[in-house]
Amino acid sequence: MVRHADFLDRISHVFGEDHATFKLAYRLIRESGIALEGKRGRHAPERTPGDAAVLWCWLGVTDKPVSAPLALHDFGFSLRVGRPREEEVMRQSLELQDRHCALDALTALIEAEAAGKELPGYVVEFQPDELSVVIDCGFERYRYSREPDEAAAARWAKPYRIIRQFPQPFVRGIAAIFRAE
């Protein structure tokens, strides 16, 4: 876990974004009541990989802080599409339940990388035009989507057509924030 101020400094550096932008997005998400609980300032609780995953969900779709709560709602809480199979190596490595959301998977990826767990290569891809988040492991593919939600489709299908990919080394950069030193 990392102190709040250090967390914002370090994660903004990993993403290559302005510290003030992260601070604003963080505040908007916290005030929306969706995630990121705790007090503010020096009394803020230490931050966890779950907090990093929340901000990752926002930046995976858009860099506009005002859109952060909506992006988290529409992409972070989207459920896995398809039936889980028993032999899924990545899901078992990350210790994910059969029914989990994208935010759970992203948090588990960061935690596993921070712990130095050996994982197969992967790429995380945010696809706003298809309302989905995909973790592609080559031989396994995990897709999280809100496609049946027409309100979400109306919001995201048109304005954000940029597909953003985050390879395993990038996730290791996020995980380095939480690695025991």
C-alpha positions in Angstrom: 0.0 0.0 0.0 1.1 3.5 -0.7 0.4 6.9 0.8 -2.2 8.9 -1.1 0.0 11.7 -2.3 2.8 9.3 -3.4 0.2 7.2 -5.2 -1.1 10.1 -7.3 2.5 11.2 -8.1 3.6 7.7 -9.1 0.6 6.7 -11.1 0.5 9.9 -13.0 4.1 9.3 -13.9 3.4 5.7 -15.1 0.5 6.8 -17.3 2.4 9.9 -18.5 -0.4 12.2 -17.6 -0.4 15.5 -15.6 -0.7 15.1 -11.8 -3.5 17.7 -11.7 -5.5 15.7 -14.2 -5.2 12.5 -12.0 -6.1 14.5 -8.9 -9.3 15.9 -10.6 -10.4 12.5 -11.9 -9.7 10.9 -8.5 -11.8 13.5 -6.8 -14.7 13.2 -9.3 -14.7 9.4 -9.0 -14.7 9.6 -5.2 -17.4 12.2 -5.1 -19.6 10.1 -7.4 -19.7 7.4 -4.7 -18.8 4.7 -7.1 -15.4 3.8 -5.7 -12.3 5.2 -3.8 -13.5 5.6 -0.3 -11.8 7.5 2.5 -10.9 10.9 3.8 -8.9 13.5 1.9 -5.5 15.0 2.3 -3.1 13.7 4.9 -5.8 11.6 6.5 -6.5 9.7 3.3 -6.1 5.9 3.7 -3.2 4.2 1.9 -3.9 3.3 -1.7 -4.1 -0.2 -3.1 -4.0 -1.9 -6.5 -7.8 -1.6 -6.6 -7.4 2.2 -6.6 -4.9 1.9 -9.5 -7.4 -0.3 -11.4 -10.1 2.3 -11.0 -8.0 5.0 -12.6 -6.8 2.6 -15.3 -10.5 2.0 -16.2 -10.9 5.7 -16.7 -7.7 6.2 -18.8 -8.4 3.1 -20.8 -11.4 4.8 -22.4 -10.8 8.6 -22.2 -8.4 11.1 -20.8 -11.2 13.5 -19.8 -11.4 13.6 -16.0 -15.1 14.7 -16.2 -15.9 11.3 -17.9 -14.1 9.3 -15.2 -17.1 8.2 -13.1 -19.1 7.3 -16.2 -16.2 5.3 -17.8 -15.7 3.4 -14.5 -19.4 2.6 -14.4 -19.6 1.5 -18.0 -16.3 -0.3 -18.4 -15.0 -1.2 -14.9 -18.2 -2.9 -13.7 -18.9 -4.7 -17.0 -19.1 -8.4 -16.5 -17.3 -11.2 -18.2 -18.9 -12.4 -21.4 -18.9 -16.1 -22.2 -18.7 -19.2 -20.0 -15.7 -19.9 -17.9 -13.9 -23.1 -18.6 -12.1 -25.2 -15.9 -8.8 -25.1 -17.7 -8.4 -21.3 -17.8 -4.9 -20.7 -16.7 -5.0 -16.9 -16.3 -8.3 -16.9 -14.3 -6.9 -19.6 -12.0 -3.5 -17.8 -11.6 -5.3 -14.6 -10.7 -7.7 -16.5 -8.4 -10.8 -14.9 -10.0 -14.3 -16.1 -9.3 -16.4 -17.4 -12.2 -18.5 -14.3 -12.1 -16.4 -11.2 -11.9 -16.1 -7.8 -13.5 -13.3 -6.0 -15.4 -12.3 -4.0 -12.4 -11.8 -7.3 -10.4 -9.6 -8.7 -13.2 -7.5 -5.5 -13.6 -7.0 -5.3 -9.8 -5.9 -9.0 -9.8 -3.4 -8.4 -12.6 -1.8 -5.5 -10.7 -1.7 -7.5 -7.5 -0.2 -10.6 -9.2 2.5 -8.5 -10.9 3.3 -6.7 -7.7 3.7 -10.0 -5.9 6.0 -11.2 -8.7 3.7 -14.0 -9.7 4.6 -15.8 -13.0 1.9 -15.0 -15.6 1.7 -15.8 -19.3 2.1 -12.8 -21.6 -1.0 -10.7 -22.1 -2.3 -7.4 -23.4 -5.2 -5.5 -22.0 -7.3 -3.7 -24.6 -10.0 -1.1 -24.1 -12.5 -1.1 -27.0 -15.0 1.8 -26.4 -16.6 1.3 -29.8 -17.5 -2.3 -28.8 -18.2 -1.4 -25.2 -15.6 -3.9 -24.0 -12.4 -4.6 -22.1 -10.4 -7.5 -23.4 -7.5 -9.3 -21.7 -5.8 -11.3 -24.5 -3.3 -14.0 -23.3 -2.8 -15.4 -26.8 -4.3 -18.8 -26.0 -7.0 -17.4 -23.8 -9.2 -14.3 -24.2 -11.3 -12.7 -21.5 -13.9 -10.2 -22.6 -15.9 -7.9 -20.4 -18.8 -6.0 -21.9 -22.0 -3.9 -21.4 -23.2 -4.4 -24.9 -26.8 -5.3 -24.0 -27.1 -2.0 -22.1 -28.5 0.4 -24.7 -27.9 3.5 -22.5 -24.2 2.7 -22.3 -24.1 2.0 -26.0 -25.5 5.4 -26.8 -22.9 7.1 -24.6 -19.8 5.3 -25.8 -20.2 4.0 -29.3 -19.7 7.4 -31.0 -17.5 9.7 -29.0 -14.6 7.4 -28.2 -13.3 5.3 -31.0 -9.7 5.0 -29.9 -8.7 1.5 -28.9 -6.1 1.6 -26.2 -3.7 -1.3 -25.5 -1.7 -1.9 -22.4 0.9 -4.6 -22.6 2.2 -6.6 -19.7 5.3 -4.4 -19.1 3.0 -1.4 -18.6 1.0 -3.3 -16.0 4.3 -4.2 -14.3 5.0 -0.4 -14.2 1.7 0.1 -12.3 2.5 -2.9 -10.0 5.9 -1.4 -9.1 4.1 1.3 -7.2 2.9 -1.4 -4.8 5.9 -3.7 -4.7 7.3 -4.2 -1.3 10.6 -2.3 -1.0 
